[in-house]
């Protein structure tokens, strides 16, 4: 009696199911760089709208601080759960826009014109970074990313310590808020680090189409891009305020 070759036995049902799985994978939309940039525009529009509405509101310092912590919690949630980014990213942007509107209103009352000046500087820096990345003047390789990550993590720790000093002891980190030439150099350094993070964001979005990730990653990387822009805007505003005081 001849032995049957099991490898040659075909199951029509299993083959059909396998074909269906292949077709489903082909039909699932993948994230693209173009799609992510569209989401960036949508999130920025929501940010500007929330900032404009917040400008005409009066929010107590305590409520504003609670909103800051809430926005931080939402941001951490998005980082840990990218699949929820399409629904949660707009919420984060609205919360950040509300906080930003209050900060900008305070700064504008003390330094008239600073809001527009900061917006222009942020836009110019973003364009320069985009041009530098497109023309390959900046090589966003693994070494670049590791160094930027370490520096950014260090800055985050400094900010956390500064927040604890302000809330707990009514003190501030030296040089971080001082309006002198040393303080200006610190702010220039922070602006440059934010710009390097923006270059990293361009690289991440540019590589999105090659990674074949699910569609919701367009919102996830757009969220990261907008977070960097907000950080860049805040550091640029700090720099302009220091320069104004010194001059």
MIDOSE-1310 file (N, C-alpha, C; in nm, 2 decimals, decimal comma, always signed):
residues 247
xxxx	+0,09/-0,12/+0,00/+0,00/+0,00/+0,00/+0,09/+0,12/+0,00; +0,06/+0,21/-0,09/+0,15/+0,33/-0,11/+0,11/+0,43/+0,00; +0,21/+0,50/+0,05/+0,19/+0,61/+0,14/+0,15/+0,73/+0,07; +0,06/+0,80/+0,13/+0,01/+0,93/+0,06/+0,10/+1,04/+0,10
xxxx	+0,13/+1,13/+0,01/+0,21/+1,24/+0,04/+0,13/+1,35/+0,09; +0,14/+1,38/+0,23/+0,05/+1,48/+0,29/+0,07/+1,62/+0,24; +0,19/+1,65/+0,19/+0,21/+1,78/+0,14/+0,13/+1,81/+0,01; +0,09/+1,70/-0,06/+0,02/+1,73/-0,18/-0,13/+1,73/-0,16
xxxx	-0,18/+1,70/-0,04/-0,33/+1,71/-0,01/-0,37/+1,85/+0,00; -0,46/+1,90/-0,08/-0,51/+2,03/-0,07/-0,65/+2,03/-0,01; -0,68/+2,13/+0,08/-0,81/+2,15/+0,14/-0,87/+2,27/+0,08; -0,98/+2,26/-0,01/-1,04/+2,37/-0,07/-1,09/+2,48/+0,02
xxxx	-1,14/+2,43/+0,14/-1,20/+2,52/+0,24/-1,09/+2,61/+0,30; -0,98/+2,54/+0,34/-0,87/+2,62/+0,40/-0,81/+2,71/+0,30; -0,79/+2,67/+0,18/-0,74/+2,76/+0,07/-0,82/+2,88/+0,05; -0,96/+2,86/+0,06/-1,05/+2,97/+0,04/-1,04/+3,07/+0,15
xxxx	-1,03/+3,02/+0,27/-1,02/+3,11/+0,39/-0,89/+3,19/+0,39; -0,78/+3,12/+0,34/-0,65/+3,19/+0,33/-0,65/+3,30/+0,23; -0,72/+3,27/+0,12/-0,74/+3,37/+0,01/-0,81/+3,49/+0,07; -0,92/+3,46/+0,15/-1,00/+3,57/+0,20/-0,91/+3,66/+0,29
xxxx	-0,83/+3,60/+0,38/-0,74/+3,67/+0,47/-0,64/+3,76/+0,39; -0,59/+3,71/+0,28/-0,50/+3,79/+0,19/-0,57/+3,90/+0,13; -0,69/+3,88/+0,09/-0,77/+3,99/+0,03/-0,80/+4,10/+0,13; -0,84/+4,05/+0,25/-0,87/+4,15/+0,36/-0,75/+4,24/+0,39
xxxx	-0,63/+4,17/+0,39/-0,50/+4,25/+0,42/-0,48/+4,35/+0,31; -0,51/+4,31/+0,19/-0,49/+4,40/+0,08/-0,58/+4,52/+0,08; -0,71/+4,49/+0,13/-0,81/+4,60/+0,13/-0,79/+4,70/+0,25; -0,72/+4,66/+0,35/-0,70/+4,75/+0,47/-0,61/+4,86/+0,42
xxxx	-0,66/+4,99/+0,45/-0,58/+5,10/+0,41/-0,46/+5,12/+0,50; -0,35/+5,16/+0,44/-0,23/+5,18/+0,51/-0,20/+5,33/+0,52; -0,13/+5,36/+0,63/-0,09/+5,50/+0,65/+0,00/+5,55/+0,55; -0,01/+5,68/+0,51/+0,07/+5,74/+0,42/+0,12/+5,88/+0,47
xxxx	+0,23/+5,93/+0,42/+0,29/+6,06/+0,46/+0,19/+6,17/+0,42; +0,13/+6,16/+0,30/+0,04/+6,26/+0,26/-0,08/+6,27/+0,35; -0,13/+6,15/+0,39/-0,25/+6,15/+0,48/-0,21/+6,20/+0,62; -0,09/+6,18/+0,66/-0,05/+6,23/+0,79/-0,04/+6,38/+0,79
xxxx	+0,01/+6,44/+0,68/+0,02/+6,59/+0,67/-0,12/+6,65/+0,66; -0,22/+6,58/+0,60/-0,35/+6,63/+0,60/-0,41/+6,64/+0,75; -0,37/+6,53/+0,83/-0,42/+6,53/+0,97/-0,35/+6,64/+1,04; -0,22/+6,67/+1,01/-0,15/+6,78/+1,07/-0,23/+6,91/+1,05
xxxx	-0,27/+6,94/+0,93/-0,34/+7,06/+0,90/-0,47/+7,07/+0,98; -0,54/+6,95/+0,99/-0,67/+6,95/+1,06/-0,65/+6,98/+1,21; -0,54/+6,92/+1,27/-0,52/+6,94/+1,41/-0,47/+7,08/+1,43; -0,40/+7,14/+1,34/-0,36/+7,28/+1,36/-0,48/+7,38/+1,35
xxxx	-0,57/+7,35/+1,26/-0,69/+7,43/+1,25/-0,77/+7,42/+1,38; -0,78/+7,30/+1,44/-0,85/+7,28/+1,57/-0,78/+7,36/+1,68; -0,64/+7,36/+1,67/-0,56/+7,43/+1,77/-0,58/+7,58/+1,76; -0,58/+7,63/+1,64/-0,60/+7,78/+1,63/-0,74/+7,82/+1,67
xxxx	-0,84/+7,73/+1,64/-0,98/+7,76/+1,68/-0,99/+7,76/+1,83; -0,93/+7,66/+1,90/-0,94/+7,65/+2,04/-0,87/+7,77/+2,11; -0,75/+7,81/+2,05/-0,67/+7,92/+2,10/-0,75/+8,05/+2,09; -0,81/+8,07/+1,98/-0,89/+8,19/+1,95/-1,01/+8,20/+2,05
xxxx	-1,08/+8,09/+2,07/-1,19/+8,09/+2,16/-1,15/+8,12/+2,30; -1,04/+8,05/+2,34/-0,98/+8,07/+2,48/-0,94/+8,21/+2,51; -0,90/+8,28/+2,40/-0,85/+8,42/+2,42/-0,96/+8,51/+2,48; -1,09/+8,48/+2,45/-1,20/+8,56/+2,50/-1,26/+8,50/+2,62
xxxx	-1,20/+8,40/+2,68/-1,25/+8,34/+2,80/-1,17/+8,38/+2,92; -1,23/+8,36/+3,04/-1,16/+8,39/+3,16/-1,15/+8,26/+3,24; -1,03/+8,20/+3,25/-1,02/+8,07/+3,32/-0,93/+8,10/+3,44; -0,97/+8,05/+3,56/-0,89/+8,06/+3,68/-0,76/+7,99/+3,67
xxxx	-0,66/+8,04/+3,74/-0,53/+7,97/+3,74/-0,54/+7,82/+3,78; -0,62/+7,79/+3,88/-0,64/+7,65/+3,93/-0,70/+7,56/+3,82; -0,80/+7,62/+3,75/-0,86/+7,54/+3,64/-0,77/+7,52/+3,53; -0,69/+7,62/+3,50/-0,59/+7,62/+3,39/-0,48/+7,51/+3,43
xxxx	-0,44/+7,50/+3,55/-0,34/+7,40/+3,59/-0,40/+7,26/+3,58; -0,52/+7,25/+3,62/-0,59/+7,11/+3,61/-0,60/+7,07/+3,46; -0,63/+7,17/+3,38/-0,64/+7,15/+3,23/-0,50/+7,10/+3,18; -0,39/+7,16/+3,23/-0,26/+7,13/+3,18/-0,23/+6,98/+3,22
xxxx	-0,26/+6,94/+3,34/-0,24/+6,80/+3,38/-0,33/+6,71/+3,31; -0,45/+6,75/+3,28/-0,54/+6,66/+3,20/-0,49/+6,64/+3,06; -0,44/+6,75/+3,00/-0,39/+6,74/+2,86/-0,26/+6,65/+2,86; -0,18/+6,66/+2,97/-0,06/+6,57/+2,98/-0,11/+6,43/+2,99
xxxx	-0,21/+6,40/+3,07/-0,26/+6,26/+3,08/-0,31/+6,21/+2,95; -0,38/+6,29/+2,88/-0,44/+6,25/+2,75/-0,32/+6,23/+2,65; -0,22/+6,31/+2,65/-0,11/+6,29/+2,56/-0,03/+6,16/+2,59; -0,02/+6,13/+2,72/+0,05/+6,00/+2,76/-0,04/+5,88/+2,71
xxxx	-0,17/+5,90/+2,72/-0,26/+5,79/+2,68/-0,25/+5,77/+2,52; -0,24/+5,88/+2,45/-0,22/+5,86/+2,30/-0,09/+5,79/+2,27; +0,02/+5,83/+2,34/+0,15/+5,77/+2,32/+0,14/+5,62/+2,34; +0,07/+5,58/+2,44/+0,06/+5,43/+2,48/-0,05/+5,36/+2,40
xxxx	-0,14/+5,43/+2,34/-0,25/+5,37/+2,26/-0,27/+5,44/+2,13; -0,18/+5,42/+2,03/-0,19/+5,48/+1,90/-0,33/+5,46/+1,83; -0,39/+5,34/+1,86/-0,51/+5,31/+1,78/-0,63/+5,40/+1,82; -0,62/+5,47/+1,93/-0,72/+5,57/+1,97/-0,69/+5,71/+1,93
xxxx	-0,58/+5,73/+1,86/-0,53/+5,87/+1,83/-0,63/+5,94/+1,74; -0,71/+5,87/+1,64/-0,80/+5,95/+1,56/-0,91/+6,02/+1,64; -0,95/+5,96/+1,75/-1,06/+6,01/+1,84/-1,00/+6,11/+1,94; -0,89/+6,07/+2,00/-0,84/+6,14/+2,12/-0,74/+6,26/+2,08
xxxx	-0,67/+6,25/+1,97/-0,58/+6,36/+1,93/-0,65/+6,50/+1,92; -0,77/+6,51/+1,85/-0,84/+6,64/+1,85/-0,87/+6,69/+1,99; -0,91/+6,60/+2,08/-0,94/+6,64/+2,22/-0,81/+6,70/+2,28; -0,70/+6,63/+2,26/-0,57/+6,69/+2,32/-0,54/+6,83/+2,26
xxxx	-0,56/+6,84/+2,13/-0,53/+6,97/+2,07/-0,62/+7,08/+2,12; -0,75/+7,05/+2,14/-0,84/+7,15/+2,19/-0,80/+7,19/+2,34; -0,76/+7,09/+2,42/-0,72/+7,12/+2,55/-0,59/+7,21/+2,55; -0,50/+7,17/+2,47/-0,37/+7,25/+2,46/-0,40/+7,39/+2,40
xxxx	-0,49/+7,40/+2,31/-0,53/+7,53/+2,25/-0,59/+7,62/+2,35; -0,67/+7,56/+2,44/-0,73/+7,64/+2,55/-0,63/+7,69/+2,64; -0,53/+7,61/+2,68/-0,42/+7,66/+2,77/-0,34/+7,76/+2,70; -0,31/+7,73/+2,57/-0,22/+7,83/+2,49/-0,29/+7,96/+2,48
xxxx	-0,42/+7,96/+2,46/-0,49/+8,09/+2,44/-0,48/+8,18/+2,57; -0,49/+8,12/+2,69/-0,47/+8,19/+2,81/-0,33/+8,24/+2,83; -0,23/+8,16/+2,79/-0,09/+8,20/+2,81/-0,06/+8,32/+2,71; -0,11/+8,30/+2,59/-0,08/+8,40/+2,49/-0,15/+8,54/+2,52
xxxx	-0,27/+8,53/+2,58/-0,34/+8,65/+2,62/-0,26/+8,72/+2,73; -0,20/+8,65/+2,83/-0,12/+8,71/+2,93/+0,00/+8,77/+2,88; +0,07/+8,70/+2,79/+0,20/+8,75/+2,73/+0,17/+8,87/+2,64; +0,06/+8,87/+2,57/+0,03/+8,98/+2,48/+0,00/+9,11/+2,55
xxxx	-0,06/+9,09/+2,67/-0,09/+9,21/+2,75/+0,03/+9,27/+2,81; +0,13/+9,19/+2,84/+0,26/+9,24/+2,89/+0,35/+9,28/+2,78; +0,35/+9,21/+2,67/+0,44/+9,25/+2,56/+0,36/+9,25/+2,43; +0,30/+9,36/+2,40/+0,21/+9,37/+2,28/+0,28/+9,33/+2,15
xxxx	+0,22/+9,24/+2,07/+0,28/+9,20/+1,95/+0,35/+9,07/+1,95; +0,38/+9,02/+2,08/+0,46/+8,90/+2,09/+0,40/+8,78/+2,03; +0,26/+8,77/+2,04/+0,19/+8,65/+1,99/+0,22/+8,63/+1,84; +0,20/+8,74/+1,76/+0,22/+8,74/+1,62/+0,37/+8,72/+1,58
xxxx	+0,46/+8,78/+1,66/+0,60/+8,77/+1,63/+0,64/+8,62/+1,65; +0,59/+8,56/+1,76/+0,62/+8,42/+1,79/+0,57/+8,33/+1,68; +0,45/+8,36/+1,63/+0,39/+8,27/+1,53/+0,47/+8,28/+1,40; +0,52/+8,40/+1,37/+0,60/+8,42/+1,25/+0,73/+8,34/+1,26
xxxx	+0,80/+8,36/+1,38/+0,93/+8,29/+1,40/+0,91/+8,14/+1,40; +0,80/+8,09/+1,46/+0,78/+7,94/+1,45/+0,76/+7,89/+1,31; +0,68/+7,97/+1,23/+0,66/+7,93/+1,09/+0,79/+7,93/+1,01; +0,87/+8,03/+1,03/+1,00/+8,05/+0,96/+1,09/+7,93/+1,00
xxxx	+1,10/+7,90/+1,13/+1,18/+7,79/+1,17/+1,13/+7,65/+1,11; +1,00/+7,63/+1,11/+0,94/+7,51/+1,05/+0,98/+7,50/+0,90; +0,97/+7,61/+0,83/+1,00/+7,61/+0,69/+1,15/+7,58/+0,67; +1,24/+7,64/+0,75/+1,38/+7,62/+0,74/+1,41/+7,47/+0,77
xxxx	+1,35/+7,41/+0,87/+1,37/+7,27/+0,90/+1,32/+7,18/+0,79; +1,21/+7,22/+0,73/+1,15/+7,14/+0,62/+1,25/+7,14/+0,50; +1,30/+7,26/+0,47/+1,39/+7,28/+0,36/+1,52/+7,20/+0,39; +1,57/+7,21/+0,51/+1,69/+7,14/+0,55/+1,68/+6,99/+0,54
xxxx	+1,56/+6,94/+0,58/+1,54/+6,80/+0,57/+1,52/+6,75/+0,42; +1,45/+6,83/+0,35/+1,42/+6,79/+0,21/+1,55/+6,80/+0,13; +1,64/+6,89/+0,15/+1,76/+6,91/+0,08/+1,87/+6,82/+0,14; +1,84/+6,74/+0,24/+1,94/+6,65/+0,31/+2,05/+6,73/+0,37
xxxx	+2,03/+6,85/+0,41/+2,13/+6,92/+0,49/+2,14/+6,87/+0,63; +2,03/+6,80/+0,67/+2,03/+6,74/+0,81/+2,01/+6,59/+0,79; +2,10/+6,51/+0,84/+2,09/+6,37/+0,83/+2,03/+6,31/+0,95; +1,90/+6,28/+0,94/+1,83/+6,23/+1,05/+1,85/+6,07/+1,06
xxxx	+1,96/+6,03/+1,11/+2,00/+5,89/+1,12/+1,98/+5,85/+1,26; +2,02/+5,73/+1,29/+2,00/+5,67/+1,43/+2,08/+5,75/+1,53; +2,20/+5,79/+1,49/+2,29/+5,87/+1,59/+2,22/+6,00/+1,62; +2,17/+6,07/+1,52/+2,09/+6,20/+1,54/+1,98/+6,17/+1,63
xxxx	+1,90/+6,07/+1,61/+1,78/+6,04/+1,69/+1,81/+6,01/+1,83; +1,92/+5,93/+1,85/+1,95/+5,90/+1,99/+2,00/+6,02/+2,07; +2,08/+6,11/+2,00/+2,13/+6,23/+2,07/+2,01/+6,32/+2,10; +1,92/+6,34/+2,00/+1,81/+6,43/+2,02/+1,72/+6,38/+2,13
xxxx	+1,70/+6,24/+2,14/+1,62/+6,18/+2,24/+1,68/+6,21/+2,38; +1,81/+6,19/+2,39/+1,87/+6,20/+2,52/+1,86/+6,35/+2,57; +1,89/+6,44/+2,48/+1,88/+6,58/+2,52/+1,74/+6,62/+2,55; +1,64/+6,58/+2,47/+1,50/+6,61/+2,50/+1,46/+6,55/+2,63
xxxx	+1,50/+6,43/+2,66/+1,46/+6,37/+2,79/+1,52/+6,44/+2,91; +1,65/+6,49/+2,89/+1,71/+6,57/+2,99/+1,63/+6,70/+3,01; +1,59/+6,77/+2,91/+1,51/+6,89/+2,92/+1,38/+6,86/+2,99; +1,32/+6,75/+2,96/+1,19/+6,72/+3,02/+1,21/+6,70/+3,17
xxxx	+1,32/+6,64/+3,22/+1,35/+6,63/+3,36/+1,37/+6,76/+3,42; +1,44/+6,85/+3,35/+1,46/+6,99/+3,41/+1,33/+7,06/+3,42; +1,24/+7,05/+3,32/+1,11/+7,11/+3,33/+1,03/+7,06/+3,45; +1,04/+6,93/+3,47/+0,96/+6,87/+3,58/+1,01/+6,92/+3,71
xxxx	+1,14/+6,93/+3,73/+1,20/+6,98/+3,85/+1,16/+7,13/+3,87; +1,16/+7,20/+3,76/+1,12/+7,34/+3,76/+0,97/+7,36/+3,81; +0,89/+7,26/+3,76/+0,75/+7,27/+3,80/+0,73/+7,24/+3,95; +0,80/+7,14/+4,00/+0,80/+7,11/+4,14/+0,84/+7,23/+4,22
xxxx	+0,95/+7,29/+4,18/+1,00/+7,41/+4,25/+0,90/+7,52/+4,26; +0,83/+7,54/+4,14/+0,74/+7,65/+4,13/+0,62/+7,63/+4,22; +0,56/+7,50/+4,21/+0,44/+7,47/+4,28/+0,46/+7,44/+4,43; +0,57/+7,38/+4,46/+0,60/+7,34/+4,60/+0,68/+7,44/+4,68
xxxx	+0,77/+7,52/+4,62/+0,85/+7,61/+4,70/+0,86/+7,75/+4,65; +0,78/+7,78/+4,54/+0,77/+7,91/+4,48/+0,91/+7,96/+4,44; +0,99/+7,87/+4,38/+1,12/+7,89/+4,33/+1,12/+7,86/+4,18; +1,23/+7,90/+4,11/+1,25/+7,87/+3,97/+1,39/+7,82/+3,94
xxxx	+1,40/+7,74/+3,84/+1,53/+7,69/+3,80/+1,62/+7,81/+3,75; +1,74/+7,81/+3,79/+1,83/+7,92/+3,74/+1,85/+7,92/+3,59; +1,86/+8,04/+3,53/+1,88/+8,06/+3,39/+1,75/+8,02/+3,30; +1,67/+7,93/+3,35/+1,56/+7,89/+3,27/+1,46/+8,01/+3,24
xxxx	+1,44/+8,09/+3,34/+1,35/+8,20/+3,33/+1,41/+8,34/+3,34; +1,55/+8,34/+3,36/+1,61/+8,47/+3,37/+1,62/+8,55/+3,24; +1,59/+8,68/+3,25/+1,60/+8,76/+3,13/+1,74/+8,83/+3,13; +1,84/+8,75/+3,09/+1,97/+8,81/+3,07/+2,03/+8,73/+2,95
xxxx	+2,16/+8,76/+2,92/+2,22/+8,70/+2,80/+2,24/+8,55/+2,82; +2,26/+8,51/+2,94/+2,27/+8,36/+2,97/+2,14/+8,30/+2,95; +2,03/+8,36/+3,00/+1,90/+8,31/+2,98/+1,86/+8,30/+2,83; +1,90/+8,40/+2,76/+1,87/+8,41/+2,61/+1,94/+8,29/+2,54
xxxx	+2,07/+8,26/+2,58/+2,14/+8,15/+2,52/+2,07/+8,02/+2,55; +2,02/+8,00/+2,68/+1,95/+7,88/+2,71/+1,82/+7,87/+2,63; +1,75/+7,98/+2,61/+1,63/+7,97/+2,53/+1,66/+7,94/+2,38; +1,77/+7,99/+2,33/+1,81/+7,96/+2,19/+1,85/+7,81/+2,18
xxxx	+1,91/+7,76/+2,28/+1,94/+7,62/+2,28/+1,81/+7,53/+2,28; +1,72/+7,57/+2,36/+1,59/+7,50/+2,37/+1,51/+7,51/+2,24; +1,52/+7,62/+2,17/+1,45/+7,64/+2,04/+1,52/+7,55/+1,94; +1,65/+7,54/+1,94/+1,72/+7,45/+1,85/+1,69/+7,31/+1,87
xxxx	+1,68/+7,27/+2,00/+1,64/+7,13/+2,03/+1,50/+7,10/+1,98; +1,41/+7,19/+2,00/+1,27/+7,17/+1,95/+1,27/+7,16/+1,79; +1,36/+7,24/+1,73/+1,37/+7,23/+1,58/+1,43/+7,10/+1,54; +1,52/+7,04/+1,61/+1,57/+6,91/+1,58/+1,47/+6,80/+1,59
xxxx	+1,38/+6,82/+1,70/+1,27/+6,72/+1,71/+1,18/+6,73/+1,59; +1,16/+6,86/+1,54/+1,07/+6,87/+1,43/+1,13/+6,80/+1,30; +1,26/+6,81/+1,29/+1,33/+6,74/+1,18/+1,30/+6,59/+1,19; +1,31/+6,54/+1,31/+1,28/+6,40/+1,34/+1,14/+6,36/+1,30
xxxx	+1,04/+6,45/+1,33/+0,90/+6,43/+1,30/+0,89/+6,43/+1,14; +0,96/+6,51/+1,07/+0,95/+6,51/+0,93/+1,00/+6,37/+0,87; +1,11/+6,32/+0,93/+1,16/+6,19/+0,89/+1,06/+6,08/+0,92; +1,00/+6,09/+1,04/+0,90/+5,98/+1,08/+0,78/+5,98/+0,98
xxxx	+0,73/+6,10/+0,95/+0,62/+6,10/+0,86/+0,66/+6,06/+0,72; +0,78/+6,10/+0,68/+0,82/+6,07/+0,55/+0,84/+5,92/+0,53; +0,88/+5,85/+0,63/+0,90/+5,70/+0,62/+0,77/+5,63/+0,65; +0,66/+5,70/+0,67/+0,53/+5,63/+0,71/+0,48/+5,54/+0,60
xxxx	+0,49/+5,58/+0,47/+0,44/+5,51/+0,36/+0,52/+5,37/+0,34; +0,64/+5,37/+0,38/+0,72/+5,25/+0,37/+0,70/+5,15/+0,48; +0,65/+5,20/+0,59/+0,63/+5,11/+0,70/+0,50/+5,02/+0,69; +0,41/+5,06/+0,61/+0,28/+4,99/+0,59/+0,21/+4,97/+0,72
xxxx	+0,20/+5,08/+0,80/+0,13/+5,08/+0,92/-0,02/+5,10/+0,90; -0,10/+5,07/+1,00/-0,25/+5,09/+0,99/-0,28/+5,24/+0,97; -0,39/+5,27/+0,92/-0,43/+5,41/+0,88/-0,43/+5,50/+1,00; -0,46/+5,45/+1,12/-0,47/+5,54/+1,24/-0,34/+5,60/+1,28
xxxx	-0,23/+5,54/+1,23/-0,10/+5,60/+1,26/-0,08/+5,74/+1,19; -0,16/+5,77/+1,09/-0,15/+5,91/+1,04/-0,19/+6,01/+1,14; -0,29/+5,98/+1,22/-0,33/+6,07/+1,33/-0,22/+6,07/+1,44; -0,16/+5,95/+1,47/-0,06/+5,94/+1,57/+0,06/+6,02/+1,55
xxxx	+0,11/+6,01/+1,43/+0,23/+6,09/+1,39/+0,20/+6,24/+1,37; +0,08/+6,27/+1,33/+0,03/+6,41/+1,32/+0,03/+6,47/+1,46; -0,02/+6,39/+1,55/-0,03/+6,44/+1,69/+0,11/+6,47/+1,74; +0,21/+6,39/+1,72/+0,35/+6,41/+1,76/+0,41/+6,54/+1,69
xxxx	+0,37/+6,56/+1,57/+0,42/+6,67/+1,49/+0,37/+6,80/+1,55; +0,24/+6,80/+1,59/+0,17/+6,92/+1,64/+0,23/+6,95/+1,78; +0,25/+6,85/+1,86/+0,31/+6,86/+1,99/+0,44/+6,93/+1,99; +0,52/+6,89/+1,89/+0,66/+6,96/+1,87/+0,64/+7,10/+1,83
xxxx	+0,54/+7,13/+1,74/+0,52/+7,27/+1,70/+0,48/+7,36/+1,82; +0,39/+7,30/+1,91/+0,35/+7,38/+2,03/+0,47/+7,41/+2,12; +0,55/+7,31/+2,14/+0,67/+7,32/+2,22/+0,76/+7,43/+2,15; +0,78/+7,42/+2,02/+0,86/+7,52/+1,95/+0,81/+7,66/+1,97
xxxx	+0,68/+7,68/+1,96/+0,61/+7,81/+1,98/+0,63/+7,86/+2,12; +0,62/+7,78/+2,22/+0,64/+7,82/+2,36/+0,78/+7,86/+2,38; +0,88/+7,79/+2,33/+1,02/+7,82/+2,35/+1,05/+7,95/+2,28; +1,00/+7,97/+2,16/+1,02/+8,09/+2,08/+0,96/+8,21/+2,15
xxxx	+0,85/+8,20/+2,21/+0,79/+8,31/+2,29/+0,87/+8,34/+2,41; +0,92/+8,24/+2,48/+1,01/+8,26/+2,59/+1,14/+8,34/+2,55; +1,19/+8,30/+2,43/+1,31/+8,37/+2,38/+1,28/+8,52/+2,35; +1,17/+8,54/+2,28/+1,14/+8,68/+2,25/+1,11/+8,76/+2,37
xxxx	+1,05/+8,71/+2,47/+1,03/+8,78/+2,60/+1,16/+8,82/+2,66; +1,25/+8,73/+2,67/+1,38/+8,76/+2,73/+1,46/+8,87/+2,65; +1,46/+8,85/+2,52/+1,52/+8,95/+2,43/+1,46/+9,09/+2,46; +1,33/+9,10/+2,46/+1,26/+9,22/+2,48/+1,30/+9,29/+2,62
xxx	+1,31/+9,21/+2,72/+1,35/+9,26/+2,85/+1,49/+9,31/+2,85; +1,58/+9,24/+2,79/+1,72/+9,28/+2,78/+1,74/+9,40/+2,70; +1,67/+9,41/+2,59/+1,69/+9,53/+2,51/+1,60/+9,65/+2,55
